[in-house]
Amino acid sequence: MKRLLLLATIVAVSSPAFAQNDAEATAKALDSEGARLRNAQQPVADYCEKFRASEALAPTVPRKFEAGACLEKEGKLASAFAKYKEAMQLADSARRANPDDATANKQVAAAQQRMNDVEPKLSKLTISVAQKVPGLVVKRGQDNVIEAIFGIGLPIDPGAYPISAQAPGFKPFRRR
């Protein structure tokens, strides 16, 4: 049986600034590797893994755009829409802090455009309840569905989702 050998050098530093800089440096390395894999026409899953990790480590507007584009390519349009919205909110915060920031203004417009492009293609799930009764609990998977969203089409990534409902004195309902 072969052994896996992993060598790593660890430098322990307690400075929060170092940890932040380290996260940014790691994110930049992931960005570079993701771009290299994409340019080499490697599978979407391979380079998107790098972009998602980069965005999770050090979220920026461009990283949110990359993560959103990956989600779009994977057909997860509701998640892509949400990622573009996060990008718009980040850019808008920068724009409010400095209204003359041309980059932030362009990023807000770009994020809005991406959201507009994706929105008409979104799959939506509508949960309608014919009779609201005391103690009714409706769930999508393990998550409770609040009454306020009954009858509203919510953006959702394509796939099968378990929907259940139960209330005292009624037979439980379950569908996928």
N, C-alpha and C positions, 0 to 999 in steps of 0.2 A: 504494500500500500504506500503510495506516495504521500509525502508531507508537504503541506503548503507553508511556505516561508514568507513571512511578511516583515519587512524592516521599516521602522518608522522612528523618526526623531521627534521628540516632544519637548517643547520649550514651555515651561509654565510661567505665565505672566499674569498678574492679577489686575492689570489696568483695563477698565472698561473701554477706553479708547483703542487699545490694542485689539481687543476682541472685535470691536466694530470694524477696524481697519482690516483685520483678518477675514471677517465675513465678506467685506467688499472685495478683497483680493481673491478670495476663493470664488466669489460670484463672477468676477471678471474672467478667471480661468475657465469657469463653466461656460460663460458666454462664448469665449473663443473656441472651446471644444465643440459646443453646439453648432456654431457657425461653420466650423471646419467640416463637421459631419453632414450638415445640410448641404453645403457647397459640393461635397463629395457624393451627393445624392444617396446618402445612406437612408435606411428606413426611418420614417417619421418618429417612431417610438424611440429610436436611439438618440436622435438629437433633441427631441422634445423633453426627454428625461433631464438633459443638461440644462435646458432653458427653465424648466419648472423648478429645479433645485436652485438655480441662480436667483430666480425671482423670490423664492421662499427665504433665501439667506439675506438678501439685500434688495427689497422691493423698490423699483424705480419705474417710471412711466415706460421707458423702452422695454424693460424686462416684462412688464405686464402685457405690453403689446405682443412680445414673442410668445409668452405663455398663452395668450388668447388666440394667436394664430395657430399654435399647436392644437389647442382644443378644437378650433374650427376644422382643421385638417382631419382630426379624429372623429368628426361628426358630432361633437358635444357642444352644440350651438348655444344652449342656455348657459353653460359654464363659460363659453367664450364671451358671450354678451356680458356676463357678470364681471369677467376679467377686464373687458374694455371699459366697463363702468368704473371699476376701481382705478384704472389708468386715468380716466377723465377726472375723477375726484382728486387724485394726487396732483394732476396738472392744474386743476382749478385752484387748489390750495396754494400752489406756487404762484399762480396768476394773481390771486387775491393779495398775497404778500407783496408782490411786485407787479402792478398792472402793466408796466412797460416791458415785461419779460416776453420777448418775441417767441422764444422756444416754448414757453408754457402756453402761450396763445395758440401756437400751431399744434401743440399736443392735445389741447382741449378739442380743437376742431377735428383733428385726426381721429381721436377716440369717439367723438360724436358720429363721424362718418362711418367708422367701423360698426358701431352699434346700429346705425340706420341700415347698413348693408345686411347685418345678421338678423335683425328683428323680424322681417317678413318671413323668414325661413324657420322661425322657432316652432318647435313642437310645444303644445300646451296641454296641460292636464286640468280638467274641470271636475271637481267633485260636487255632485248635486245631492242634496238630502231631501227626500220627499216629505219626511215628517220629523221635525225636531222634537225629541222627547227628553224628559229629565234624565240625566245621567248618561247621555249619548257620548260615546268616545269614538272618534274616527281617527284612523292611523294610516299613514303612508309609510310602509316599512315599520320601523320602530318609533317613528316620529308622530306625535299627536298633530292633527290638523285642526287649527283653530276655526271656530264657527264663522268668523269674519271673512274667511276666504272661500266659504261654500259658494259655488256658482261662478267663481272667478277663474278664468283660464290662466294658470300659472306656468311660466316657461319651465321646461323640463328637458333634460337630455333624453334622446331616444332610448328605449329599453322597456323591460317589463318591471313593473313596480307592484308589490303587494298592497292592496287596499283592504282595510278591514273596518268594521263598525260593530259596536256592541252597546247594549243598553239593558238595564234591569227589566226583566219580563219579556224580552224580545230574543228571537233566535239570532245568533251572531251571523254577520255577513262577511264573506271573504271572496275577493277576486284578484286576479293578476292582470 
